[in-house]
Every structure is written in C-alpha cells, then in structure tokens.
Amino acid sequence: MSGLTHSLPFEARASVRTPKHRDTSTTCRERATADLLKSVVMITANERLTLERSAASWELRAQLLDRVEETERARCQAAAQGLSA
C-alpha cells in the first residue's frame, strides 16, 4: 500500500457555465459577413466556395429568424389589442 489513504482536499463549488448563444437575425448576418470576408483571402476555389455557401446559409437563417420574430411581434400585438378591447 502506498500510504495515500486520505483523499485530496476538494472544494465543492458550482461549475461555471458559459451563457448559451442565442441566434438572432443580427448574429446570423454577422456570421455571414465574417464568412464572406474570410472567403476573399482563400487561396483555393474549394475553400472560397465553402465559405460563400456558409455565408449564404447564414443569410437564409437570418431571413427565417426575421420572419419568426416579425410573426411573434404581430402575435403579441394582436393579443394585446384583444385584451384591451
């Protein structure tokens, strides 16, 4: 036996969690712009096309989120008008 019968001191504490990233149309557009900027300096056509496709995907996601956010705003306004009427 090695003589290590005592456990090491351990301080119990809550783990630090990073805040969850929330996708919004603005963050998606920022990612699209970043990918397009990166694509400009790519040497191979494959790298450039990959980043251009990625940028297009982020832009489509931004448009989808715009529609979802607009629908939610309209729903909230309709509910508020229904409650006040």
Buried (B, 14 or more C-beta within 10 A) or exposed (E): EEEEEEEEEEEEEEEEEEEEEEEEBEBBBEBBEBBBEBBEEBEEEEEBEBBBEBBEBBBEBBEEBBEEEEEEEEEEEEEEEEEEE
